[in-house]
Amino acid sequence: MKKAILASIIDKAKDHIVSEYADNVVNHIQSDEFKEELATKINKKIDIPFVSEEKEQIFFEKCVDLVTDVIEGLVEK
């Protein structure tokens, strides 16, 4: 009986920790600072010929925004 109660408590704690951790991850990847930093790192690695660095940055920021929205949707399921 004690083991069943303890197992139930552990399961509830685990679910709470996973839920809170997921929320923190989503909040972090949805922050403007993270999106800009990631887009900048991508921009440094990829060069699109005949496109200015400023326009590349805008493009990669939009790509990162799209990906982070998809990740958020996956985590919330």
PDB file as gemmi writes it, atoms N, CA and C in Angstrom:
CRYST1    1.000    1.000    1.000  90.00  90.00  90.00 P 1                      
ATOM      1  N   MET A   1       0.826  -1.198   0.000  1.00  0.00           N  
ATOM      2  CA  MET A   1       0.000   0.000   0.000  1.00  0.00           C  
ATOM      3  C   MET A   1       0.870   1.261   0.000  1.00  0.00           C  
ATOM      4  N   LYS A   2       1.911   1.265   0.847  1.00  0.00           N  
ATOM      5  CA  LYS A   2       2.794   2.421   0.920  1.00  0.00           C  
ATOM      6  C   LYS A   2       3.493   2.649  -0.417  1.00  0.00           C  
ATOM      7  N   LYS A   3       3.881   1.570  -1.090  1.00  0.00           N  
ATOM      8  CA  LYS A   3       4.549   1.693  -2.378  1.00  0.00           C  
ATOM      9  C   LYS A   3       3.624   2.306  -3.420  1.00  0.00           C  
ATOM     10  N   ALA A   4       2.357   1.944  -3.392  1.00  0.00           N  
ATOM     11  CA  ALA A   4       1.390   2.487  -4.346  1.00  0.00           C  
ATOM     12  C   ALA A   4       1.194   3.985  -4.125  1.00  0.00           C  
ATOM     13  N   ILE A   5       1.110   4.379  -2.878  1.00  0.00           N  
ATOM     14  CA  ILE A   5       0.948   5.798  -2.556  1.00  0.00           C  
ATOM     15  C   ILE A   5       2.189   6.579  -2.977  1.00  0.00           C  
ATOM     16  N   LEU A   6       3.351   6.029  -2.664  1.00  0.00           N  
ATOM     17  CA  LEU A   6       4.602   6.679  -3.037  1.00  0.00           C  
ATOM     18  C   LEU A   6       4.735   6.779  -4.555  1.00  0.00           C  
ATOM     19  N   ALA A   7       4.374   5.725  -5.263  1.00  0.00           N  
ATOM     20  CA  ALA A   7       4.430   5.739  -6.726  1.00  0.00           C  
ATOM     21  C   ALA A   7       3.500   6.802  -7.286  1.00  0.00           C  
ATOM     22  N   SER A   8       2.327   6.943  -6.711  1.00  0.00           N  
ATOM     23  CA  SER A   8       1.368   7.963  -7.151  1.00  0.00           C  
ATOM     24  C   SER A   8       1.929   9.368  -6.939  1.00  0.00           C  
ATOM     25  N   ILE A   9       2.542   9.596  -5.808  1.00  0.00           N  
ATOM     26  CA  ILE A   9       3.134  10.902  -5.504  1.00  0.00           C  
ATOM     27  C   ILE A   9       4.270  11.205  -6.487  1.00  0.00           C  
ATOM     28  N   ILE A  10       5.101  10.214  -6.754  1.00  0.00           N  
ATOM     29  CA  ILE A  10       6.215  10.399  -7.679  1.00  0.00           C  
ATOM     30  C   ILE A  10       5.705  10.698  -9.084  1.00  0.00           C  
ATOM     31  N   ASP A  11       4.663   9.996  -9.534  1.00  0.00           N  
ATOM     32  CA  ASP A  11       4.100  10.252 -10.860  1.00  0.00           C  
ATOM     33  C   ASP A  11       3.569  11.675 -10.975  1.00  0.00           C  
ATOM     34  N   LYS A  12       2.869  12.141  -9.948  1.00  0.00           N  
ATOM     35  CA  LYS A  12       2.336  13.504  -9.975  1.00  0.00           C  
ATOM     36  C   LYS A  12       3.467  14.533  -9.993  1.00  0.00           C  
ATOM     37  N   ALA A  13       4.495  14.288  -9.201  1.00  0.00           N  
ATOM     38  CA  ALA A  13       5.643  15.211  -9.162  1.00  0.00           C  
ATOM     39  C   ALA A  13       6.348  15.216 -10.510  1.00  0.00           C  
ATOM     40  N   LYS A  14       6.521  14.049 -11.099  1.00  0.00           N  
ATOM     41  CA  LYS A  14       7.185  13.945 -12.403  1.00  0.00           C  
ATOM     42  C   LYS A  14       6.400  14.711 -13.463  1.00  0.00           C  
ATOM     43  N   ASP A  15       5.090  14.528 -13.480  1.00  0.00           N  
ATOM     44  CA  ASP A  15       4.258  15.240 -14.461  1.00  0.00           C  
ATOM     45  C   ASP A  15       4.369  16.750 -14.277  1.00  0.00           C  
ATOM     46  N   HIS A  16       4.387  17.196 -13.036  1.00  0.00           N  
ATOM     47  CA  HIS A  16       4.498  18.632 -12.758  1.00  0.00           C  
ATOM     48  C   HIS A  16       5.853  19.172 -13.225  1.00  0.00           C  
ATOM     49  N   ILE A  17       6.922  18.443 -12.937  1.00  0.00           N  
ATOM     50  CA  ILE A  17       8.261  18.877 -13.329  1.00  0.00           C  
ATOM     51  C   ILE A  17       8.387  18.934 -14.847  1.00  0.00           C  
ATOM     52  N   VAL A  18       7.913  17.911 -15.537  1.00  0.00           N  
ATOM     53  CA  VAL A  18       7.984  17.876 -17.001  1.00  0.00           C  
ATOM     54  C   VAL A  18       7.185  19.031 -17.592  1.00  0.00           C  
ATOM     55  N   SER A  19       6.002  19.267 -17.050  1.00  0.00           N  
ATOM     56  CA  SER A  19       5.154  20.356 -17.547  1.00  0.00           C  
ATOM     57  C   SER A  19       5.833  21.710 -17.344  1.00  0.00           C  
ATOM     58  N   GLU A  20       6.373  21.935 -16.178  1.00  0.00           N  
ATOM     59  CA  GLU A  20       7.021  23.218 -15.900  1.00  0.00           C  
ATOM     60  C   GLU A  20       8.284  23.386 -16.733  1.00  0.00           C  
ATOM     61  N   TYR A  21       9.047  22.322 -16.900  1.00  0.00           N  
ATOM     62  CA  TYR A  21      10.258  22.370 -17.707  1.00  0.00           C  
ATOM     63  C   TYR A  21       9.899  22.716 -19.150  1.00  0.00           C  
ATOM     64  N   ALA A  22       8.855  22.088 -19.684  1.00  0.00           N  
ATOM     65  CA  ALA A  22       8.421  22.357 -21.054  1.00  0.00           C  
ATOM     66  C   ALA A  22       8.003  23.822 -21.203  1.00  0.00           C  
ATOM     67  N   ASP A  23       7.294  24.339 -20.225  1.00  0.00           N  
ATOM     68  CA  ASP A  23       6.880  25.746 -20.271  1.00  0.00           C  
ATOM     69  C   ASP A  23       8.090  26.673 -20.311  1.00  0.00           C  
ATOM     70  N   ASN A  24       9.106  26.359 -19.515  1.00  0.00           N  
ATOM     71  CA  ASN A  24      10.311  27.194 -19.493  1.00  0.00           C  
ATOM     72  C   ASN A  24      11.056  27.130 -20.818  1.00  0.00           C  
ATOM     73  N   VAL A  25      11.110  25.947 -21.411  1.00  0.00           N  
ATOM     74  CA  VAL A  25      11.774  25.797 -22.701  1.00  0.00           C  
ATOM     75  C   VAL A  25      11.037  26.603 -23.760  1.00  0.00           C  
ATOM     76  N   VAL A  26       9.717  26.485 -23.787  1.00  0.00           N  
ATOM     77  CA  VAL A  26       8.918  27.226 -24.774  1.00  0.00           C  
ATOM     78  C   VAL A  26       9.107  28.727 -24.582  1.00  0.00           C  
ATOM     79  N   ASN A  27       9.060  29.185 -23.352  1.00  0.00           N  
ATOM     80  CA  ASN A  27       9.257  30.615 -23.088  1.00  0.00           C  
ATOM     81  C   ASN A  27      10.633  31.074 -23.563  1.00  0.00           C  
ATOM     82  N   HIS A  28      11.637  30.242 -23.355  1.00  0.00           N  
ATOM     83  CA  HIS A  28      12.989  30.608 -23.779  1.00  0.00           C  
ATOM     84  C   HIS A  28      13.096  30.680 -25.302  1.00  0.00           C  
ATOM     85  N   ILE A  29      12.628  29.651 -26.005  1.00  0.00           N  
ATOM     86  CA  ILE A  29      12.783  29.654 -27.466  1.00  0.00           C  
ATOM     87  C   ILE A  29      11.870  30.673 -28.140  1.00  0.00           C  
ATOM     88  N   GLN A  30      10.834  31.114 -27.460  1.00  0.00           N  
ATOM     89  CA  GLN A  30       9.950  32.135 -28.030  1.00  0.00           C  
ATOM     90  C   GLN A  30      10.414  33.556 -27.708  1.00  0.00           C  
ATOM     91  N   SER A  31      11.473  33.680 -26.915  1.00  0.00           N  
ATOM     92  CA  SER A  31      11.962  35.028 -26.583  1.00  0.00           C  
ATOM     93  C   SER A  31      12.617  35.663 -27.806  1.00  0.00           C  
ATOM     94  N   ASP A  32      12.468  36.965 -27.923  1.00  0.00           N  
ATOM     95  CA  ASP A  32      13.053  37.700 -29.046  1.00  0.00           C  
ATOM     96  C   ASP A  32      14.577  37.571 -29.060  1.00  0.00           C  
ATOM     97  N   GLU A  33      15.185  37.558 -27.877  1.00  0.00           N  
ATOM     98  CA  GLU A  33      16.638  37.464 -27.798  1.00  0.00           C  
ATOM     99  C   GLU A  33      17.132  36.137 -28.377  1.00  0.00           C  
ATOM    100  N   PHE A  34      16.470  35.039 -28.017  1.00  0.00           N  
ATOM    101  CA  PHE A  34      16.879  33.733 -28.521  1.00  0.00           C  
ATOM    102  C   PHE A  34      16.700  33.658 -30.032  1.00  0.00           C  
ATOM    103  N   LYS A  35      15.551  34.133 -30.518  1.00  0.00           N  
ATOM    104  CA  LYS A  35      15.281  34.072 -31.956  1.00  0.00           C  
ATOM    105  C   LYS A  35      16.321  34.868 -32.752  1.00  0.00           C  
ATOM    106  N   GLU A  36      16.638  36.062 -32.259  1.00  0.00           N  
ATOM    107  CA  GLU A  36      17.618  36.894 -32.966  1.00  0.00           C  
ATOM    108  C   GLU A  36      19.006  36.258 -32.931  1.00  0.00           C  
ATOM    109  N   GLU A  37      19.380  35.717 -31.772  1.00  0.00           N  
ATOM    110  CA  GLU A  37      20.695  35.085 -31.647  1.00  0.00           C  
ATOM    111  C   GLU A  37      20.811  33.861 -32.570  1.00  0.00           C  
ATOM    112  N   LEU A  38      19.781  33.039 -32.609  1.00  0.00           N  
ATOM    113  CA  LEU A  38      19.800  31.857 -33.470  1.00  0.00           C  
ATOM    114  C   LEU A  38      19.835  32.256 -34.942  1.00  0.00           C  
ATOM    115  N   ALA A  39      19.019  33.236 -35.324  1.00  0.00           N  
ATOM    116  CA  ALA A  39      19.003  33.703 -36.714  1.00  0.00           C  
ATOM    117  C   ALA A  39      20.364  34.275 -37.106  1.00  0.00           C  
ATOM    118  N   THR A  40      21.007  34.983 -36.197  1.00  0.00           N  
ATOM    119  CA  THR A  40      22.329  35.550 -36.472  1.00  0.00           C  
ATOM    120  C   THR A  40      23.363  34.445 -36.684  1.00  0.00           C  
ATOM    121  N   LYS A  41      23.299  33.407 -35.856  1.00  0.00           N  
ATOM    122  CA  LYS A  41      24.238  32.292 -36.019  1.00  0.00           C  
ATOM    123  C   LYS A  41      24.007  31.571 -37.340  1.00  0.00           C  
ATOM    124  N   ILE A  42      22.752  31.396 -37.717  1.00  0.00           N  
ATOM    125  CA  ILE A  42      22.443  30.775 -39.010  1.00  0.00           C  
ATOM    126  C   ILE A  42      22.956  31.658 -40.138  1.00  0.00           C  
ATOM    127  N   ASN A  43      22.729  32.959 -40.019  1.00  0.00           N  
ATOM    128  CA  ASN A  43      23.144  33.911 -41.045  1.00  0.00           C  
ATOM    129  C   ASN A  43      24.661  33.886 -41.249  1.00  0.00           C  
ATOM    130  N   LYS A  44      25.403  33.684 -40.170  1.00  0.00           N  
ATOM    131  CA  LYS A  44      26.861  33.623 -40.287  1.00  0.00           C  
ATOM    132  C   LYS A  44      27.311  32.366 -41.031  1.00  0.00           C  
ATOM    133  N   LYS A  45      26.519  31.299 -40.945  1.00  0.00           N  
ATOM    134  CA  LYS A  45      26.889  30.022 -41.572  1.00  0.00           C  
ATOM    135  C   LYS A  45      26.415  29.901 -43.015  1.00  0.00           C  
ATOM    136  N   ILE A  46      25.345  30.629 -43.362  1.00  0.00           N  
ATOM    137  CA  ILE A  46      24.747  30.477 -44.691  1.00  0.00           C  
ATOM    138  C   ILE A  46      24.780  31.816 -45.417  1.00  0.00           C  
ATOM    139  N   ASP A  47      25.264  31.774 -46.643  1.00  0.00           N  
ATOM    140  CA  ASP A  47      25.275  32.978 -47.479  1.00  0.00           C  
ATOM    141  C   ASP A  47      24.338  32.749 -48.658  1.00  0.00           C  
ATOM    142  N   ILE A  48      23.414  33.664 -48.846  1.00  0.00           N  
ATOM    143  CA  ILE A  48      22.518  33.601 -49.997  1.00  0.00           C  
ATOM    144  C   ILE A  48      23.065  34.583 -51.032  1.00  0.00           C  
ATOM    145  N   PRO A  49      23.525  34.082 -52.170  1.00  0.00           N  
ATOM    146  CA  PRO A  49      24.123  34.973 -53.172  1.00  0.00           C  
ATOM    147  C   PRO A  49      23.157  36.073 -53.623  1.00  0.00           C  
ATOM    148  N   PHE A  50      23.708  37.244 -53.820  1.00  0.00           N  
ATOM    149  CA  PHE A  50      22.987  38.413 -54.330  1.00  0.00           C  
ATOM    150  C   PHE A  50      21.933  38.958 -53.362  1.00  0.00           C  
ATOM    151  N   VAL A  51      21.997  38.551 -52.080  1.00  0.00           N  
ATOM    152  CA  VAL A  51      21.068  39.063 -51.059  1.00  0.00           C  
ATOM    153  C   VAL A  51      21.914  39.711 -49.973  1.00  0.00           C  
ATOM    154  N   SER A  52      21.536  40.917 -49.573  1.00  0.00           N  
ATOM    155  CA  SER A  52      22.305  41.629 -48.547  1.00  0.00           C  
ATOM    156  C   SER A  52      22.205  40.908 -47.205  1.00  0.00           C  
ATOM    157  N   GLU A  53      23.201  41.156 -46.352  1.00  0.00           N  
ATOM    158  CA  GLU A  53      23.210  40.549 -45.020  1.00  0.00           C  
ATOM    159  C   GLU A  53      21.971  40.954 -44.217  1.00  0.00           C  
ATOM    160  N   GLU A  54      21.533  42.191 -44.373  1.00  0.00           N  
ATOM    161  CA  GLU A  54      20.366  42.668 -43.636  1.00  0.00           C  
ATOM    162  C   GLU A  54      19.105  41.898 -44.050  1.00  0.00           C  
ATOM    163  N   LYS A  55      18.949  41.684 -45.349  1.00  0.00           N  
ATOM    164  CA  LYS A  55      17.779  40.939 -45.826  1.00  0.00           C  
ATOM    165  C   LYS A  55      17.880  39.464 -45.459  1.00  0.00           C  
ATOM    166  N   GLU A  56      19.103  38.923 -45.469  1.00  0.00           N  
ATOM    167  CA  GLU A  56      19.289  37.548 -45.015  1.00  0.00           C  
ATOM    168  C   GLU A  56      18.870  37.424 -43.548  1.00  0.00           C  
ATOM    169  N   GLN A  57      19.276  38.394 -42.725  1.00  0.00           N  
ATOM    170  CA  GLN A  57      18.934  38.355 -41.301  1.00  0.00           C  
ATOM    171  C   GLN A  57      17.422  38.343 -41.113  1.00  0.00           C  
ATOM    172  N   ILE A  58      16.726  39.202 -41.830  1.00  0.00           N  
ATOM    173  CA  ILE A  58      15.264  39.245 -41.746  1.00  0.00           C  
ATOM    174  C   ILE A  58      14.669  37.898 -42.144  1.00  0.00           C  
ATOM    175  N   PHE A  59      15.169  37.326 -43.233  1.00  0.00           N  
ATOM    176  CA  PHE A  59      14.689  36.033 -43.703  1.00  0.00           C  
ATOM    177  C   PHE A  59      14.900  34.950 -42.647  1.00  0.00           C  
ATOM    178  N   PHE A  60      16.114  34.885 -42.085  1.00  0.00           N  
ATOM    179  CA  PHE A  60      16.407  33.843 -41.105  1.00  0.00           C  
ATOM    180  C   PHE A  60      15.623  34.052 -39.815  1.00  0.00           C  
ATOM    181  N   GLU A  61      15.375  35.300 -39.433  1.00  0.00           N  
ATOM    182  CA  GLU A  61      14.543  35.551 -38.253  1.00  0.00           C  
ATOM    183  C   GLU A  61      13.128  35.037 -38.479  1.00  0.00           C  
ATOM    184  N   LYS A  62      12.596  35.220 -39.679  1.00  0.00           N  
ATOM    185  CA  LYS A  62      11.262  34.701 -39.985  1.00  0.00           C  
ATOM    186  C   LYS A  62      11.253  33.172 -39.986  1.00  0.00           C  
ATOM    187  N   CYS A  63      12.316  32.566 -40.496  1.00  0.00           N  
ATOM    188  CA  CYS A  63      12.426  31.100 -40.473  1.00  0.00           C  
ATOM    189  C   CYS A  63      12.476  30.579 -39.044  1.00  0.00           C  
ATOM    190  N   VAL A  64      13.289  31.218 -38.216  1.00  0.00           N  
ATOM    191  CA  VAL A  64      13.406  30.807 -36.813  1.00  0.00           C  
ATOM    192  C   VAL A  64      12.068  30.986 -36.111  1.00  0.00           C  
ATOM    193  N   ASP A  65      11.364  32.073 -36.388  1.00  0.00           N  
ATOM    194  CA  ASP A  65      10.057  32.306 -35.785  1.00  0.00           C  
ATOM    195  C   ASP A  65       9.089  31.178 -36.147  1.00  0.00           C  
ATOM    196  N   LEU A  66       9.104  30.775 -37.394  1.00  0.00           N  
ATOM    197  CA  LEU A  66       8.244  29.680 -37.841  1.00  0.00           C  
ATOM    198  C   LEU A  66       8.591  28.379 -37.118  1.00  0.00           C  
ATOM    199  N   VAL A  67       9.867  28.072 -37.034  1.00  0.00           N  
ATOM    200  CA  VAL A  67      10.300  26.825 -36.386  1.00  0.00           C  
ATOM    201  C   VAL A  67       9.959  26.834 -34.897  1.00  0.00           C  
ATOM    202  N   THR A  68      10.170  27.954 -34.220  1.00  0.00           N  
ATOM    203  CA  THR A  68       9.855  28.000 -32.792  1.00  0.00           C  
ATOM    204  C   THR A  68       8.362  27.877 -32.546  1.00  0.00           C  
ATOM    205  N   ASP A  69       7.544  28.393 -33.467  1.00  0.00           N  
ATOM    206  CA  ASP A  69       6.091  28.218 -33.334  1.00  0.00           C  
ATOM    207  C   ASP A  69       5.713  26.744 -33.480  1.00  0.00           C  
ATOM    208  N   VAL A  70       6.356  26.050 -34.411  1.00  0.00           N  
ATOM    209  CA  VAL A  70       6.091  24.623 -34.597  1.00  0.00           C  
ATOM    210  C   VAL A  70       6.509  23.846 -33.358  1.00  0.00           C  
ATOM    211  N   ILE A  71       7.682  24.166 -32.819  1.00  0.00           N  
ATOM    212  CA  ILE A  71       8.157  23.490 -31.591  1.00  0.00           C  
ATOM    213  C   ILE A  71       7.183  23.727 -30.455  1.00  0.00           C  
ATOM    214  N   GLU A  72       6.713  24.952 -30.313  1.00  0.00           N  
ATOM    215  CA  GLU A  72       5.745  25.256 -29.252  1.00  0.00           C  
ATOM    216  C   GLU A  72       4.492  24.401 -29.409  1.00  0.00           C  
ATOM    217  N   GLY A  73       4.014  24.265 -30.637  1.00  0.00           N  
ATOM    218  CA  GLY A  73       2.839  23.427 -30.872  1.00  0.00           C  
ATOM    219  C   GLY A  73       3.075  21.975 -30.533  1.00  0.00           C  
ATOM    220  N   LEU A  74       4.269  21.482 -30.806  1.00  0.00           N  
ATOM    221  CA  LEU A  74       4.595  20.083 -30.483  1.00  0.00           C  
ATOM    222  C   LEU A  74       4.677  19.858 -28.973  1.00  0.00           C  
ATOM    223  N   VAL A  75       5.254  20.819 -28.257  1.00  0.00           N  
ATOM    224  CA  VAL A  75       5.412  20.682 -26.818  1.00  0.00           C  
ATOM    225  C   VAL A  75       4.056  20.759 -26.109  1.00  0.00           C  
ATOM    226  N   GLU A  76       3.154  21.568 -26.615  1.00  0.00           N  
ATOM    227  CA  GLU A  76       1.854  21.748 -25.964  1.00  0.00           C  
ATOM    228  C   GLU A  76       0.926  20.550 -26.134  1.00  0.00           C  
ATOM    229  N   LYS A  77       1.228  19.660 -27.088  1.00  0.00           N  
ATOM    230  CA  LYS A  77       0.351  18.504 -27.310  1.00  0.00           C  
ATOM    231  C   LYS A  77       0.481  17.479 -26.240  1.00  0.00           C  
TER     232      LYS A  77                                                      
END                                                                             
